[in-house]
């Protein structure tokens, strides 16, 4: 969303703040997935590998949920997703 400072009301500002936090959360989830993948490559304990594979699946669900929320709050972002999917 692009607004000039005069056009932003309190509700829009709250949405922008929410979007910033959700995008930061999304980055964190993606970083966690990458870290777990890296650990899987070097772990020798099969139980640990299995546990991390399970955690990765859950993290991917978190990514999907965050993306859904971001699209709901940011129509421009939603349109961009539609263009590439």
N, CA, C and O atoms as a CHARMM CRD file, in Angstrom:
* protein
*
  340
    1    1 UNK  N      0.85000  -1.16500   0.00000 PROA 1      0.00000
    2    1 UNK  CA     0.00000   0.00000   0.00000 PROA 1      0.00000
    3    1 UNK  C      0.89400   1.22500   0.00000 PROA 1      0.00000
    4    1 UNK  O      1.88600   1.29400   0.72500 PROA 1      0.00000
    5    2 UNK  N      0.53400   2.15800  -0.80100 PROA 2      0.00000
    6    2 UNK  CA     1.32200   3.38500  -0.78700 PROA 2      0.00000
    7    2 UNK  C      0.40100   4.56200  -0.49500 PROA 2      0.00000
    8    2 UNK  O     -0.56600   4.81700  -1.21300 PROA 2      0.00000
    9    3 UNK  N      0.72300   5.24900   0.54800 PROA 3      0.00000
   10    3 UNK  CA    -0.05500   6.39700   0.98500 PROA 3      0.00000
   11    3 UNK  C      0.90900   7.54000   1.24300 PROA 3      0.00000
   12    3 UNK  O      2.03900   7.32900   1.68400 PROA 3      0.00000
   13    4 UNK  N      0.45100   8.75600   0.96200 PROA 4      0.00000
   14    4 UNK  CA     1.22600   9.90300   1.42300 PROA 4      0.00000
   15    4 UNK  C      0.90100  10.10000   2.88900 PROA 4      0.00000
   16    4 UNK  O     -0.12300   9.61400   3.37000 PROA 4      0.00000
   17    5 UNK  N      1.75600  10.80200   3.59700 PROA 5      0.00000
   18    5 UNK  CA     1.55500  10.96200   5.04200 PROA 5      0.00000
   19    5 UNK  C      0.23100  11.64300   5.37000 PROA 5      0.00000
   20    5 UNK  O     -0.32700  11.41300   6.44200 PROA 5      0.00000
   21    6 UNK  N     -0.28300  12.48000   4.46400 PROA 6      0.00000
   22    6 UNK  CA    -1.55700  13.14200   4.72300 PROA 6      0.00000
   23    6 UNK  C     -2.73900  12.18400   4.56800 PROA 6      0.00000
   24    6 UNK  O     -3.79600  12.40700   5.15800 PROA 6      0.00000
   25    7 UNK  N     -2.57200  11.13900   3.79300 PROA 7      0.00000
   26    7 UNK  CA    -3.67200  10.23800   3.48200 PROA 7      0.00000
   27    7 UNK  C     -3.83800   9.11000   4.50400 PROA 7      0.00000
   28    7 UNK  O     -4.88100   8.45500   4.51800 PROA 7      0.00000
   29    8 UNK  N     -2.86500   8.87200   5.33800 PROA 8      0.00000
   30    8 UNK  CA    -2.90100   7.73900   6.25000 PROA 8      0.00000
   31    8 UNK  C     -3.72600   8.07200   7.48400 PROA 8      0.00000
   32    8 UNK  O     -3.43200   9.02800   8.20200 PROA 8      0.00000
   33    9 UNK  N     -4.75700   7.27900   7.72200 PROA 9      0.00000
   34    9 UNK  CA    -5.53400   7.44500   8.95200 PROA 9      0.00000
   35    9 UNK  C     -5.05400   6.40900   9.96400 PROA 9      0.00000
   36    9 UNK  O     -4.18000   5.59700   9.66000 PROA 9      0.00000
   37   10 UNK  N     -5.61400   6.43700  11.14700 PROA 10     0.00000
   38   10 UNK  CA    -5.17200   5.53600  12.22300 PROA 10     0.00000
   39   10 UNK  C     -5.36500   4.06200  11.85000 PROA 10     0.00000
   40   10 UNK  O     -4.52200   3.22100  12.16300 PROA 10     0.00000
   41   11 UNK  N     -6.46300   3.76300  11.18900 PROA 11     0.00000
   42   11 UNK  CA    -6.72300   2.37300  10.80300 PROA 11     0.00000
   43   11 UNK  C     -5.69400   1.88200   9.78600 PROA 11     0.00000
   44   11 UNK  O     -5.19200   0.76300   9.89300 PROA 11     0.00000
   45   12 UNK  N     -5.38400   2.72300   8.80100 PROA 12     0.00000
   46   12 UNK  CA    -4.39000   2.34600   7.80200 PROA 12     0.00000
   47   12 UNK  C     -3.00800   2.20400   8.42900 PROA 12     0.00000
   48   12 UNK  O     -2.24100   1.31600   8.05800 PROA 12     0.00000
   49   13 UNK  N     -2.69600   3.07200   9.37100 PROA 13     0.00000
   50   13 UNK  CA    -1.41400   2.99400  10.06100 PROA 13     0.00000
   51   13 UNK  C     -1.31900   1.69100  10.86100 PROA 13     0.00000
   52   13 UNK  O     -0.26400   1.05800  10.90100 PROA 13     0.00000
   53   14 UNK  N     -2.40700   1.30200  11.48600 PROA 14     0.00000
   54   14 UNK  CA    -2.43600   0.04400  12.23400 PROA 14     0.00000
   55   14 UNK  C     -2.21900  -1.14400  11.29600 PROA 14     0.00000
   56   14 UNK  O     -1.51000  -2.09000  11.64000 PROA 14     0.00000
   57   15 UNK  N     -2.82600  -1.09400  10.11900 PROA 15     0.00000
   58   15 UNK  CA    -2.64500  -2.16600   9.13500 PROA 15     0.00000
   59   15 UNK  C     -1.19400  -2.22700   8.68500 PROA 15     0.00000
   60   15 UNK  O     -0.62000  -3.31100   8.58400 PROA 15     0.00000
   61   16 UNK  N     -0.60100  -1.07800   8.41600 PROA 16     0.00000
   62   16 UNK  CA     0.80000  -1.05700   8.01100 PROA 16     0.00000
   63   16 UNK  C      1.70400  -1.61900   9.10600 PROA 16     0.00000
   64   16 UNK  O      2.65200  -2.34800   8.81400 PROA 16     0.00000
   65   17 UNK  N      1.42200  -1.28900  10.34800 PROA 17     0.00000
   66   17 UNK  CA     2.18200  -1.83600  11.47200 PROA 17     0.00000
   67   17 UNK  C      2.01000  -3.35400  11.55600 PROA 17     0.00000
   68   17 UNK  O      2.97700  -4.08900  11.75500 PROA 17     0.00000
   69   18 UNK  N      0.77200  -3.80700  11.40200 PROA 18     0.00000
   70   18 UNK  CA     0.51100  -5.24800  11.42700 PROA 18     0.00000
   71   18 UNK  C      1.26300  -5.95300  10.30500 PROA 18     0.00000
   72   18 UNK  O      1.87000  -7.00200  10.51800 PROA 18     0.00000
   73   19 UNK  N      1.21900  -5.37300   9.11400 PROA 19     0.00000
   74   19 UNK  CA     1.91200  -5.97500   7.98000 PROA 19     0.00000
   75   19 UNK  C      3.41400  -6.05800   8.22000 PROA 19     0.00000
   76   19 UNK  O      4.04700  -7.05800   7.88200 PROA 19     0.00000
   77   20 UNK  N      3.97300  -5.02300   8.79600 PROA 20     0.00000
   78   20 UNK  CA     5.41000  -5.04900   9.08300 PROA 20     0.00000
   79   20 UNK  C      5.74800  -6.20500  10.02700 PROA 20     0.00000
   80   20 UNK  O      6.71500  -6.93400   9.80400 PROA 20     0.00000
   81   21 UNK  N      4.95200  -6.36600  11.07500 PROA 21     0.00000
   82   21 UNK  CA     5.19800  -7.45500  12.02500 PROA 21     0.00000
   83   21 UNK  C      5.00100  -8.82300  11.37300 PROA 21     0.00000
   84   21 UNK  O      5.80000  -9.73500  11.58700 PROA 21     0.00000
   85   22 UNK  N      3.94800  -8.96600  10.58600 PROA 22     0.00000
   86   22 UNK  CA     3.69100 -10.24300   9.92400 PROA 22     0.00000
   87   22 UNK  C      4.80300 -10.59900   8.94800 PROA 22     0.00000
   88   22 UNK  O      5.18500 -11.76400   8.84000 PROA 22     0.00000
   89   23 UNK  N      5.32200  -9.60800   8.23900 PROA 23     0.00000
   90   23 UNK  CA     6.42200  -9.86800   7.30400 PROA 23     0.00000
   91   23 UNK  C      7.69900 -10.24000   8.04800 PROA 23     0.00000
   92   23 UNK  O      8.46300 -11.08700   7.58600 PROA 23     0.00000
   93   24 UNK  N      7.93100  -9.61500   9.19200 PROA 24     0.00000
   94   24 UNK  CA     9.07900 -10.00100  10.01500 PROA 24     0.00000
   95   24 UNK  C      8.91500 -11.43800  10.51300 PROA 24     0.00000
   96   24 UNK  O      9.87700 -12.20600  10.53700 PROA 24     0.00000
   97   25 UNK  N      7.69600 -11.79300  10.91000 PROA 25     0.00000
   98   25 UNK  CA     7.41800 -13.16200  11.34000 PROA 25     0.00000
   99   25 UNK  C      7.64500 -14.14200  10.19700 PROA 25     0.00000
  100   25 UNK  O      8.20000 -15.22100  10.40100 PROA 25     0.00000
  101   26 UNK  N      7.22000 -13.76900   9.00100 PROA 26     0.00000
  102   26 UNK  CA     7.41400 -14.61300   7.82800 PROA 26     0.00000
  103   26 UNK  C      8.90300 -14.86300   7.58500 PROA 26     0.00000
  104   26 UNK  O      9.31300 -15.99500   7.33000 PROA 26     0.00000
  105   27 UNK  N      9.69500 -13.81900   7.66600 PROA 27     0.00000
  106   27 UNK  CA    11.15100 -13.95900   7.50000 PROA 27     0.00000
  107   27 UNK  C     11.69500 -14.93600   8.54400 PROA 27     0.00000
  108   27 UNK  O     12.50900 -15.80000   8.22000 PROA 27     0.00000
  109   28 UNK  N     11.25100 -14.80100   9.78600 PROA 28     0.00000
  110   28 UNK  CA    11.70600 -15.69500  10.84400 PROA 28     0.00000
  111   28 UNK  C     11.35900 -17.15300  10.56800 PROA 28     0.00000
  112   28 UNK  O     12.17700 -18.04400  10.79400 PROA 28     0.00000
  113   29 UNK  N     10.15700 -17.39100  10.08300 PROA 29     0.00000
  114   29 UNK  CA     9.74100 -18.76100   9.76500 PROA 29     0.00000
  115   29 UNK  C     10.59900 -19.34000   8.64000 PROA 29     0.00000
  116   29 UNK  O     11.02000 -20.49500   8.70700 PROA 29     0.00000
  117   30 UNK  N     10.85600 -18.53600   7.61100 PROA 30     0.00000
  118   30 UNK  CA    11.67300 -19.01600   6.49500 PROA 30     0.00000
  119   30 UNK  C     13.11400 -19.26700   6.92900 PROA 30     0.00000
  120   30 UNK  O     13.73800 -20.22800   6.48000 PROA 30     0.00000
  121   31 UNK  N     13.63800 -18.42100   7.78900 PROA 31     0.00000
  122   31 UNK  CA    14.98600 -18.63800   8.30200 PROA 31     0.00000
  123   31 UNK  C     15.04400 -19.92100   9.12600 PROA 31     0.00000
  124   31 UNK  O     16.01300 -20.67500   9.03900 PROA 31     0.00000
  125   32 UNK  N     14.01900 -20.16500   9.91700 PROA 32     0.00000
  126   32 UNK  CA    13.97700 -21.39000  10.72100 PROA 32     0.00000
  127   32 UNK  C     13.96300 -22.62300   9.82100 PROA 32     0.00000
  128   32 UNK  O     14.67200 -23.59400  10.08600 PROA 32     0.00000
  129   33 UNK  N     13.16400 -22.58700   8.76800 PROA 33     0.00000
  130   33 UNK  CA    13.11000 -23.71400   7.83100 PROA 33     0.00000
  131   33 UNK  C     14.49200 -23.96700   7.24200 PROA 33     0.00000
  132   33 UNK  O     14.94400 -25.11000   7.17900 PROA 33     0.00000
  133   34 UNK  N     15.15800 -22.90900   6.81500 PROA 34     0.00000
  134   34 UNK  CA    16.49500 -23.06700   6.23800 PROA 34     0.00000
  135   34 UNK  C     17.48300 -23.62300   7.25400 PROA 34     0.00000
  136   34 UNK  O     18.31400 -24.46600   6.91700 PROA 34     0.00000
  137   35 UNK  N     17.39700 -23.15900   8.48400 PROA 35     0.00000
  138   35 UNK  CA    18.30000 -23.64200   9.52500 PROA 35     0.00000
  139   35 UNK  C     18.06300 -25.13000   9.79200 PROA 35     0.00000
  140   35 UNK  O     19.01400 -25.90500   9.89700 PROA 35     0.00000
  141   36 UNK  N     16.79600 -25.52400   9.90100 PROA 36     0.00000
  142   36 UNK  CA    16.48400 -26.93400  10.13800 PROA 36     0.00000
  143   36 UNK  C     16.97900 -27.80900   8.98400 PROA 36     0.00000
  144   36 UNK  O     17.50400 -28.89900   9.21400 PROA 36     0.00000
  145   37 UNK  N     16.81500 -27.33800   7.75100 PROA 37     0.00000
  146   37 UNK  CA    17.32100 -28.10200   6.60300 PROA 37     0.00000
  147   37 UNK  C     18.83100 -28.28200   6.71000 PROA 37     0.00000
  148   37 UNK  O     19.35200 -29.37000   6.46300 PROA 37     0.00000
  149   38 UNK  N     19.52100 -27.22700   7.07100 PROA 38     0.00000
  150   38 UNK  CA    20.97400 -27.32100   7.23200 PROA 38     0.00000
  151   38 UNK  C     21.36700 -28.31200   8.30800 PROA 38     0.00000
  152   38 UNK  O     22.33000 -29.06100   8.14500 PROA 38     0.00000
  153   39 UNK  N     20.63100 -28.32000   9.40300 PROA 39     0.00000
  154   39 UNK  CA    20.92700 -29.25600  10.48500 PROA 39     0.00000
  155   39 UNK  C     20.66400 -30.69700  10.05300 PROA 39     0.00000
  156   39 UNK  O     21.41900 -31.60400  10.40300 PROA 39     0.00000
  157   40 UNK  N     19.59900 -30.90000   9.29900 PROA 40     0.00000
  158   40 UNK  CA    19.28000 -32.25100   8.82300 PROA 40     0.00000
  159   40 UNK  C     20.43400 -32.81600   7.99900 PROA 40     0.00000
  160   40 UNK  O     20.72300 -34.01100   8.06000 PROA 40     0.00000
  161   41 UNK  N     21.08400 -31.96000   7.23600 PROA 41     0.00000
  162   41 UNK  CA    22.19100 -32.42800   6.38700 PROA 41     0.00000
  163   41 UNK  C     23.38300 -32.93000   7.18800 PROA 41     0.00000
  164   41 UNK  O     24.16300 -33.74100   6.68800 PROA 41     0.00000
  165   42 UNK  N     23.53800 -32.46200   8.42300 PROA 42     0.00000
  166   42 UNK  CA    24.72000 -32.86500   9.19400 PROA 42     0.00000
  167   42 UNK  C     24.40000 -33.73900  10.41000 PROA 42     0.00000
  168   42 UNK  O     25.30300 -34.31800  11.01400 PROA 42     0.00000
  169   43 UNK  N     23.14000 -33.83300  10.76200 PROA 43     0.00000
  170   43 UNK  CA    22.76900 -34.67900  11.90100 PROA 43     0.00000
  171   43 UNK  C     22.98900 -36.15100  11.57700 PROA 43     0.00000
  172   43 UNK  O     22.75300 -36.60000  10.45600 PROA 43     0.00000
  173   44 UNK  N     23.43900 -36.87400  12.56400 PROA 44     0.00000
  174   44 UNK  CA    23.63300 -38.31000  12.39400 PROA 44     0.00000
  175   44 UNK  C     22.53400 -39.11200  13.07100 PROA 44     0.00000
  176   44 UNK  O     22.32500 -40.27400  12.72100 PROA 44     0.00000
  177   45 UNK  N     21.83900 -38.54000  14.01100 PROA 45     0.00000
  178   45 UNK  CA    20.78900 -39.22300  14.75100 PROA 45     0.00000
  179   45 UNK  C     19.49500 -39.18300  13.95000 PROA 45     0.00000
  180   45 UNK  O     18.95800 -38.11100  13.67300 PROA 45     0.00000
  181   46 UNK  N     19.00400 -40.34900  13.58400 PROA 46     0.00000
  182   46 UNK  CA    17.81200 -40.44100  12.73500 PROA 46     0.00000
  183   46 UNK  C     16.55900 -39.90500  13.43000 PROA 46     0.00000
  184   46 UNK  O     15.68500 -39.33100  12.78100 PROA 46     0.00000
  185   47 UNK  N     16.47500 -40.09000  14.73600 PROA 47     0.00000
  186   47 UNK  CA    15.33100 -39.55900  15.47600 PROA 47     0.00000
  187   47 UNK  C     15.31000 -38.03400  15.42500 PROA 47     0.00000
  188   47 UNK  O     14.24900 -37.42600  15.28700 PROA 47     0.00000
  189   48 UNK  N     16.48300 -37.42500  15.53700 PROA 48     0.00000
  190   48 UNK  CA    16.58100 -35.96900  15.45500 PROA 48     0.00000
  191   48 UNK  C     16.20200 -35.48100  14.06100 PROA 48     0.00000
  192   48 UNK  O     15.51800 -34.46900  13.91300 PROA 48     0.00000
  193   49 UNK  N     16.64900 -36.20400  13.04700 PROA 49     0.00000
  194   49 UNK  CA    16.30200 -35.84400  11.66800 PROA 49     0.00000
  195   49 UNK  C     14.79400 -35.90700  11.46800 PROA 49     0.00000
  196   49 UNK  O     14.19400 -34.99900  10.89400 PROA 49     0.00000
  197   50 UNK  N     14.19300 -36.98100  11.94400 PROA 50     0.00000
  198   50 UNK  CA    12.73800 -37.14300  11.81700 PROA 50     0.00000
  199   50 UNK  C     12.00100 -36.02200  12.53600 PROA 50     0.00000
  200   50 UNK  O     11.01700 -35.48900  12.02300 PROA 50     0.00000
  201   51 UNK  N     12.47700 -35.66700  13.72200 PROA 51     0.00000
  202   51 UNK  CA    11.84300 -34.58700  14.48100 PROA 51     0.00000
  203   51 UNK  C     11.93400 -33.26600  13.72500 PROA 51     0.00000
  204   51 UNK  O     10.95300 -32.52700  13.64400 PROA 51     0.00000
  205   52 UNK  N     13.10600 -32.96500  13.17200 PROA 52     0.00000
  206   52 UNK  CA    13.25400 -31.70400  12.43200 PROA 52     0.00000
  207   52 UNK  C     12.42000 -31.70200  11.15800 PROA 52     0.00000
  208   52 UNK  O     11.88600 -30.66100  10.77400 PROA 52     0.00000
  209   53 UNK  N     12.30000 -32.84800  10.49800 PROA 53     0.00000
  210   53 UNK  CA    11.44500 -32.91400   9.30800 PROA 53     0.00000
  211   53 UNK  C      9.99100 -32.60200   9.68400 PROA 53     0.00000
  212   53 UNK  O      9.28500 -31.92400   8.93700 PROA 53     0.00000
  213   54 UNK  N      9.55800 -33.09100  10.82200 PROA 54     0.00000
  214   54 UNK  CA     8.20400 -32.79700  11.30200 PROA 54     0.00000
  215   54 UNK  C      8.05600 -31.30100  11.61400 PROA 54     0.00000
  216   54 UNK  O      7.05200 -30.68200  11.26000 PROA 54     0.00000
  217   55 UNK  N      9.04300 -30.74500  12.26500 PROA 55     0.00000
  218   55 UNK  CA     9.00500 -29.31600  12.61100 PROA 55     0.00000
  219   55 UNK  C      8.97500 -28.46400  11.34700 PROA 55     0.00000
  220   55 UNK  O      8.26400 -27.46000  11.29500 PROA 55     0.00000
  221   56 UNK  N      9.73600 -28.85400  10.33200 PROA 56     0.00000
  222   56 UNK  CA     9.73400 -28.11100   9.05800 PROA 56     0.00000
  223   56 UNK  C      8.33400 -28.07800   8.46000 PROA 56     0.00000
  224   56 UNK  O      7.90000 -27.04300   7.95200 PROA 56     0.00000
  225   57 UNK  N      7.62600 -29.19800   8.51600 PROA 57     0.00000
  226   57 UNK  CA     6.25000 -29.22200   7.99100 PROA 57     0.00000
  227   57 UNK  C      5.37500 -28.22000   8.73200 PROA 57     0.00000
  228   57 UNK  O      4.57100 -27.51700   8.11900 PROA 57     0.00000
  229   58 UNK  N      5.53100 -28.15700  10.04800 PROA 58     0.00000
  230   58 UNK  CA     4.75400 -27.19200  10.82700 PROA 58     0.00000
  231   58 UNK  C      5.14500 -25.75700  10.48400 PROA 58     0.00000
  232   58 UNK  O      4.28200 -24.88600  10.38100 PROA 58     0.00000
  233   59 UNK  N      6.43500 -25.50900  10.30700 PROA 59     0.00000
  234   59 UNK  CA     6.89000 -24.16400   9.94500 PROA 59     0.00000
  235   59 UNK  C      6.31100 -23.74800   8.59000 PROA 59     0.00000
  236   59 UNK  O      5.95500 -22.58700   8.38900 PROA 59     0.00000
  237   60 UNK  N      6.22200 -24.69400   7.67700 PROA 60     0.00000
  238   60 UNK  CA     5.64400 -24.38600   6.36500 PROA 60     0.00000
  239   60 UNK  C      4.15900 -24.03500   6.49100 PROA 60     0.00000
  240   60 UNK  O      3.65000 -23.20400   5.73900 PROA 60     0.00000
  241   61 UNK  N      3.47200 -24.66100   7.43100 PROA 61     0.00000
  242   61 UNK  CA     2.08300 -24.28200   7.68800 PROA 61     0.00000
  243   61 UNK  C      2.02300 -22.85200   8.21400 PROA 61     0.00000
  244   61 UNK  O      1.12800 -22.08800   7.85300 PROA 61     0.00000
  245   62 UNK  N      2.97500 -22.49700   9.06400 PROA 62     0.00000
  246   62 UNK  CA     3.03200 -21.12400   9.58300 PROA 62     0.00000
  247   62 UNK  C      3.27200 -20.13700   8.44500 PROA 62     0.00000
  248   62 UNK  O      2.66100 -19.06900   8.40200 PROA 62     0.00000
  249   63 UNK  N      4.16600 -20.49900   7.52100 PROA 63     0.00000
  250   63 UNK  CA     4.43900 -19.63600   6.36700 PROA 63     0.00000
  251   63 UNK  C      3.15800 -19.41700   5.56900 PROA 63     0.00000
  252   63 UNK  O      2.84000 -18.28900   5.19200 PROA 63     0.00000
  253   64 UNK  N      2.43500 -20.48400   5.31700 PROA 64     0.00000
  254   64 UNK  CA     1.19500 -20.37900   4.54000 PROA 64     0.00000
  255   64 UNK  C      0.17400 -19.49200   5.25600 PROA 64     0.00000
  256   64 UNK  O     -0.49400 -18.67700   4.62000 PROA 64     0.00000
  257   65 UNK  N      0.05500 -19.64600   6.55700 PROA 65     0.00000
  258   65 UNK  CA    -0.89600 -18.83400   7.32500 PROA 65     0.00000
  259   65 UNK  C     -0.49400 -17.36000   7.30400 PROA 65     0.00000
  260   65 UNK  O     -1.34400 -16.48400   7.14900 PROA 65     0.00000
  261   66 UNK  N      0.78900 -17.09300   7.46000 PROA 66     0.00000
  262   66 UNK  CA     1.25300 -15.69500   7.42200 PROA 66     0.00000
  263   66 UNK  C      1.02100 -15.08100   6.04900 PROA 66     0.00000
  264   66 UNK  O      0.60400 -13.92800   5.94200 PROA 66     0.00000
  265   67 UNK  N      1.28900 -15.85200   4.99800 PROA 67     0.00000
  266   67 UNK  CA     1.04700 -15.34200   3.64800 PROA 67     0.00000
  267   67 UNK  C     -0.43100 -15.03900   3.42800 PROA 67     0.00000
  268   67 UNK  O     -0.78100 -14.04800   2.78700 PROA 67     0.00000
  269   68 UNK  N     -1.29200 -15.89500   3.96200 PROA 68     0.00000
  270   68 UNK  CA    -2.73500 -15.65500   3.83800 PROA 68     0.00000
  271   68 UNK  C     -3.12900 -14.35700   4.53300 PROA 68     0.00000
  272   68 UNK  O     -3.90800 -13.57100   3.99400 PROA 68     0.00000
  273   69 UNK  N     -2.59400 -14.13700   5.72300 PROA 69     0.00000
  274   69 UNK  CA    -2.90300 -12.91300   6.46600 PROA 69     0.00000
  275   69 UNK  C     -2.36500 -11.67200   5.74000 PROA 69     0.00000
  276   69 UNK  O     -3.04300 -10.64700   5.65500 PROA 69     0.00000
  277   70 UNK  N     -1.16000 -11.78000   5.22800 PROA 70     0.00000
  278   70 UNK  CA    -0.56700 -10.64100   4.51400 PROA 70     0.00000
  279   70 UNK  C     -1.41000 -10.29600   3.29200 PROA 70     0.00000
  280   70 UNK  O     -1.67700  -9.12400   3.02500 PROA 70     0.00000
  281   71 UNK  N     -1.82500 -11.31400   2.55800 PROA 71     0.00000
  282   71 UNK  CA    -2.66600 -11.06000   1.38700 PROA 71     0.00000
  283   71 UNK  C     -3.99500 -10.42100   1.77300 PROA 71     0.00000
  284   71 UNK  O     -4.50300  -9.55600   1.06000 PROA 71     0.00000
  285   72 UNK  N     -4.54800 -10.84300   2.88700 PROA 72     0.00000
  286   72 UNK  CA    -5.82800 -10.29700   3.34600 PROA 72     0.00000
  287   72 UNK  C     -5.70200  -8.81800   3.70200 PROA 72     0.00000
  288   72 UNK  O     -6.61200  -8.03100   3.44100 PROA 72     0.00000
  289   73 UNK  N     -4.57400  -8.44600   4.29800 PROA 73     0.00000
  290   73 UNK  CA    -4.38100  -7.05900   4.74200 PROA 73     0.00000
  291   73 UNK  C     -3.81100  -6.14800   3.65900 PROA 73     0.00000
  292   73 UNK  O     -3.92800  -4.92600   3.75100 PROA 73     0.00000
  293   74 UNK  N     -3.19600  -6.73400   2.63700 PROA 74     0.00000
  294   74 UNK  CA    -2.54600  -5.93000   1.59700 PROA 74     0.00000
  295   74 UNK  C     -3.03900  -6.37500   0.22100 PROA 74     0.00000
  296   74 UNK  O     -2.49800  -7.32100  -0.35000 PROA 74     0.00000
  297   75 UNK  N     -4.05300  -5.70600  -0.31300 PROA 75     0.00000
  298   75 UNK  CA    -4.60800  -6.09400  -1.61000 PROA 75     0.00000
  299   75 UNK  C     -3.59100  -6.05300  -2.74800 PROA 75     0.00000
  300   75 UNK  O     -3.67000  -6.86300  -3.67100 PROA 75     0.00000
  301   76 UNK  N     -2.65400  -5.13900  -2.69800 PROA 76     0.00000
  302   76 UNK  CA    -1.62100  -5.07500  -3.74100 PROA 76     0.00000
  303   76 UNK  C     -0.77500  -6.34500  -3.70100 PROA 76     0.00000
  304   76 UNK  O     -0.47300  -6.93200  -4.74000 PROA 76     0.00000
  305   77 UNK  N     -0.39600  -6.76100  -2.49700 PROA 77     0.00000
  306   77 UNK  CA     0.37100  -7.99000  -2.34800 PROA 77     0.00000
  307   77 UNK  C     -0.43500  -9.18200  -2.83900 PROA 77     0.00000
  308   77 UNK  O      0.10700 -10.07300  -3.49400 PROA 77     0.00000
  309   78 UNK  N     -1.71400  -9.20400  -2.53000 PROA 78     0.00000
  310   78 UNK  CA    -2.58300 -10.29300  -2.97900 PROA 78     0.00000
  311   78 UNK  C     -2.60200 -10.36600  -4.49900 PROA 78     0.00000
  312   78 UNK  O     -2.53200 -11.45500  -5.06800 PROA 78     0.00000
  313   79 UNK  N     -2.69600  -9.22000  -5.15900 PROA 79     0.00000
  314   79 UNK  CA    -2.67800  -9.19400  -6.62300 PROA 79     0.00000
  315   79 UNK  C     -1.36400  -9.72700  -7.16800 PROA 79     0.00000
  316   79 UNK  O     -1.35400 -10.43900  -8.17300 PROA 79     0.00000
  317   80 UNK  N     -0.26500  -9.39400  -6.52400 PROA 80     0.00000
  318   80 UNK  CA     1.04900  -9.87200  -6.97100 PROA 80     0.00000
  319   80 UNK  C      1.14300 -11.38500  -6.85100 PROA 80     0.00000
  320   80 UNK  O      1.69200 -12.05100  -7.72800 PROA 80     0.00000
  321   81 UNK  N      0.60500 -11.92600  -5.76000 PROA 81     0.00000
  322   81 UNK  CA     0.58800 -13.39400  -5.61600 PROA 81     0.00000
  323   81 UNK  C     -0.22500 -14.02600  -6.72600 PROA 81     0.00000
  324   81 UNK  O      0.18000 -15.04700  -7.28100 PROA 81     0.00000
  325   82 UNK  N     -1.36500 -13.44000  -7.06100 PROA 82     0.00000
  326   82 UNK  CA    -2.22600 -13.97500  -8.11200 PROA 82     0.00000
  327   82 UNK  C     -1.50500 -13.97200  -9.45800 PROA 82     0.00000
  328   82 UNK  O     -1.66600 -14.88800 -10.26500 PROA 82     0.00000
  329   83 UNK  N     -0.70000 -12.92000  -9.68900 PROA 83     0.00000
  330   83 UNK  CA     0.02400 -12.81200 -10.95000 PROA 83     0.00000
  331   83 UNK  C      1.04400 -13.92700 -11.14200 PROA 83     0.00000
  332   83 UNK  O      1.25500 -14.39000 -12.26300 PROA 83     0.00000
  333   84 UNK  N      1.68000 -14.36200 -10.05200 PROA 84     0.00000
  334   84 UNK  CA     2.75000 -15.32700 -10.19400 PROA 84     0.00000
  335   84 UNK  C      2.32500 -16.77000  -9.91000 PROA 84     0.00000
  336   84 UNK  O      3.06200 -17.70700 -10.21500 PROA 84     0.00000
  337   85 UNK  N      1.14900 -16.94400  -9.33200 PROA 85     0.00000
  338   85 UNK  CA     0.71500 -18.32200  -9.02600 PROA 85     0.00000
  339   85 UNK  C     -0.23000 -18.86200 -10.05900 PROA 85     0.00000
  340   85 UNK  O     -0.68400 -20.00100  -9.94700 PROA 85     0.00000
